[in-house]
Structure formats: C-alpha cells, structure tokens
Amino acid sequence: MKKIQQLFQSEDGNIEQRENFLSLLEKIVSSLDELKNPKTTTLGPMKERSDNFYKELMQENQVPTSGVGLDQVVDELTQLMQGHPYHTHNFVTNVLPMASIPGILGQFTNALLNGNNLWDVYGPAAAECEVKVVAMMSKLVGYDYTQSFGYTTWGGQGAVFSGLRLAIAKQFPNAKEDGVPNNLYCFASENAHYSLLKSIEAVGIGSKHLIRIKAGKDHSMDIEDLRMRMTEVIENGGIPVYVVATTGATDQFAIDDVQAIKKVTTDLEQKHSLKPIHIHADSALGGFYAFFNDYDFKANPLQLETDVLQGLEQIKERMQYLPIADSLCFDFQKLGQTPYLTSLFLIKEGKHLQLLDIEDFDTPYVGNRGYGSYHTGYTLECSRMGSSIAIYAALQAFGKEGYQQILANYVRVNLAFRAQLAEKTPMLQVVNESNIGPVTAFRLYPEGFNWKSEQSGSYTQDQIEYINGINASLFEIIGEGRDEVFFGDTTRVCTVSTSDTKQQLPVAAAKFFSISPYTETEHIGDMIQFLQQKVKVLEDAKVEYSH
Ligand SMILES: *Cc1c(COP(=O)(O)O)cnc(C)c1O
C-alpha cells in the first residue's frame, strides 16, 4: 500500500511528499516552456496525422499491468504537449483563449480539494464560490441578485438546454411527469449557435419545431420576421415557449436586440392570452462585454482610443438589454479567461428552478439535512465539478478594469486588422462590418465581384457557389500554414438570397478572432502579409478567376 499511497497527495502535509509533487509540477511547466516559440502557434512542430492515426492509437494502447511510475507519466504528459496549438500572438482562430493564471490556480485548487459541487456537504468551497459568482455576475449584468440564481454547467450548450427546460416547465409544470406537449415551438436567429437545435431534439420537441428567424443586414435577428413567424405558429395552434436571443454570435458577433424581442413576445402574449414566453440570451460569448455597461464613456478612465470607444459603445447599445432576458450564460472559458469548462448559467427569477427540482424521495443520498442544504436537484448533472472556483479566482484577479482592458484590446486589434485589410488586400472583404467586437469575417472575391452586391442578392446561385468554392480552397491554404498564423473559418457566416432562385445560400468566410492576450496592433502587419502570400498561392495554383 505504501507505494500506492505515494500516488496521492500526503495525508499529513509532510515536506517530502510535497516536494515530490512540486517537482513533478515543475517538470510539466518547464517542459511546456521549453516548447514555446512566440513565432509559431504550436508547441514544437505541428503533428502530422495519417489516415490511420486514431486506429493505430486504438491498436497500440492497453492498461499496463504494473504502473509505470510518475516520472514516466510526466514524460508522457509532456509528449502530449508536442504539436499542440498554443495561444501566441498569431493565434487568431475562433474563441479558444489561453487559460489565465488565476483561472488555472482556481481549477488547480479545485482539483486538490476535489469537492463535489453536488451539495455543500461535499464541496463547500465550490458551493460558496458558486453563490458568490452568481451574485457578482448578476450585479454586473443588472439582475436583482436577491431574486436571481444560477449554477455552473456543461457549456453554453448546457445553458441553452437548461433555459429550454425552464421555458417548458414554466408553461407546463406537469410536463416532467406527463411528457412534453407536441405543439411547442422555439425561435432563434438563423445565425444562432446549434446548441438550440440539439436541445430541441433532446427534450423531444422535435427539430421541425425550431423556427429559424431571418437575420438582417447587421446579421442580427430580423424582428419583423420574428413577429410574423411567431404569429403564424400561434394561428396554426402552436405554442411558443422559448426564444433564444444570440447576444454575440460565434461567427460574426451579431447581437440580437433583446429589448425588441421582448416587445414582440409581450405583444403576442397579450393579444393571444398566452403564458409568458421564456427568453434566453445566449450571451456565452458576448456577455462579457457587459463589463462596459457602467463604463464612463465620457470620462474614459482607461483612455481608450476614439474608434475603440465607439465600437464598445455600439456593443453596449445592445448589451444593456441583457437583464431583460429570463436567463443568460457566461462561458468563462471563452472571454472570461479561465480553463475549460467554466460556464455559468444565470436565471433572473431563481425561484423557477423549483419547477425543475426533484423530490427528496428521489435523491436519497444527498439533500436537506441539519448539517447541509445546498442541494442541486434541479441541475441535469448529478456530480458537478467546482468550476466556480476558477471563475471566482479570475474575477478577483482581473477585476472589472482588467476585463475592460483585455476586451477593449480585442476590439482595438480587430479594428486595426480591418483597416489594414481594406488598405492592403481589397480582394479580401469584411462581411461583418457592422459587428464590432473581437471577430472579423472576411471573404475572398474574384475580380468583378464584391460583398455589397452579393449581400444585396444580385448574384446567381452559381456565382455564389463559385465564390464559396474559391474561399474553401483559400481555407485549405491558410489552414496548412496555421502553425505560422492560425486563422479560423466558417462555411456559413450568414446567408444571402440569389438573383435566380428562391434559395438562401450560405456565405463562407475566413475568420480573424482576436483572442490571445499577446496579440497587439503591431502584429497585424505580418498577418496581412501572410494572407497576401496565401492569396498569391491560390492565384498561382491557376484557380480560374473570372466567370
Ligand atoms: C460557444 C457558444 C455556445 C456553445 O458553448 P459551449 O461552451 O461550447 O457549450 C453557444 N452559444 C454561443 C453564442 C457560443 O458562442
């Protein structure tokens, strides 16, 4: 047993076991450091994966008969780092940030304690932090913290799902026992995250009852289309239960107008005597810009440049309406700078969670005792990791100002990228001009074509597909060079209408996502040069450029 005990932290805090543990940690961190190179976006050279790569892994691996020893384990962990993407200044793909030190320390503390966030008897640290961060973020966003509640859950996806469970329970408190009625409908922008699609499938509403609302020129939900589609559903005997307002969409940072959406739902509730329709603001990504909701834009204490300030004010214009939503989400592993998985689900009226709770009889080994009562029977999870500890640590370390600085820098860098793109590579055109934020979606146009005409619906289906094809080729070329500059891409940043068919067609675009704390405006020039080279590679490959 002694040997097995050495695989654990000490029982008594002795120095020898601590130093062994710390030396292993030191080895992991220093091995990581050795692999770092700010001129690339990977740790060491990128890994090539053959077609058989995963199959071979399956063939080669089995549980060893005897344990291999911690030194070898650390060696193997170090090998896993080889070729891993790393968030240097040239890492501008999607919203995959570097985990900050406070976030890691929080997660680490959580791992050391290994509390179970199921209830406070087993995980008091996480239970306390959870209550703290729920209150902190409620106050930040403008919820009444004496009414609101929330919990950490499985991603922005989990928040969309939990919002839907609440939405159904509020209108049909017996649905838990009786099942879900077959005439329920949910609504979201065509640019919403696919979380809602999966959720609707999972609760049994059926994905045909997901109504996708057209997006307008700024890629946000077209409010008149929402009103029309909801009215249609009601007149045909359907019951609207859930509207997801995307406040910061993943591909182009479109921000739906929660206030306008609320007006539509209240109008319809009154007109048709409906029960309240739950609005979830999918703020997983964009919600962090609520850190500017009480920024003094006149005094400008952080001395932000005029264009950055304007961009942030434009975001605030929409983010100030977040507290109108019945529920919200903050994916701290995105703009909150903490490791995976640290998502916070917030509910305006915390009491509604009771609708999801299960009876004490059904949770025999946890629940309400004299010695503990923080009971999370309303979560879909049973055991939960205490991710609120990492969130708490990050909120403390950054403070409002720290978040404001890093979030403003994403905008600053992004605006610089757009400016240089326009100046130096006119064939690469920004397709989300009106969405200021951390992301720019840009699309390559052959001679004679441009985004303006495409967006206004002047191109034929063939022409749009042709441009999509060219962009797909460009993605491949840019992607091959991702160890140098790591851009993102999307096959559907939005849809456009065609001049010759009734179809809406997807628009493919490359993505610049400012997400590394190390990306600064001075780095943009090199990235633009990288893009120029890649466009040239595409041209030299003799892709036919006129049509
Ligand atoms: C990332 C994202 C999600 C999904 O969140 P996960 O944490 O990956 O589950 C949902 N909605 C939006 C708007 C997102 O950006």
The ligand as an SDF file (V2000), in Angstrom:
LIG
                    3D

 15 15  0  0  0  0  0  0  0  0999 V2000
  -19.6310   28.7570  -27.7610 C   0  0  0  0  0  0  0  0  0  0  0  0
  -21.0520   29.0770  -27.8480 C   0  0  0  0  0  0  0  0  0  0  0  0
  -22.0230   28.1460  -27.4560 C   0  0  0  0  0  0  0  0  0  0  0  0
  -21.6510   26.7700  -27.0030 C   0  0  0  0  0  0  0  0  0  0  0  0
  -20.9500   26.8430  -25.8250 O   0  0  0  0  0  0  0  0  0  0  0  0
  -20.0940   25.6010  -25.2680 P   0  0  0  0  0  0  0  0  0  0  0  0
  -19.4780   26.1630  -24.0370 O   0  0  0  0  0  0  0  0  0  0  0  0
  -19.1240   25.2440  -26.3330 O   0  0  0  0  0  0  0  0  0  0  0  0
  -21.0680   24.5030  -24.9920 O   0  0  0  0  0  0  0  0  0  0  0  0
  -23.3370   28.5210  -27.5220 C   0  0  0  0  0  0  0  0  0  0  0  0
  -23.6900   29.7420  -27.9660 N   0  0  0  0  0  0  0  0  0  0  0  0
  -22.7860   30.6690  -28.3520 C   0  0  0  0  0  0  0  0  0  0  0  0
  -23.2440   32.0010  -28.8260 C   0  0  0  0  0  0  0  0  0  0  0  0
  -21.4360   30.3680  -28.3060 C   0  0  0  0  0  0  0  0  0  0  0  0
  -20.5340   31.2720  -28.7100 O   0  0  0  0  0  0  0  0  0  0  0  0
  1  2  1  0
  2  3  1  0
  2 14  2  0
  3  4  1  0
  3 10  2  0
  4  5  1  0
  5  6  1  0
  6  7  2  0
  6  8  1  0
  6  9  1  0
 10 11  1  0
 11 12  2  0
 12 13  1  0
 12 14  1  0
 14 15  1  0
M  END
$$$$
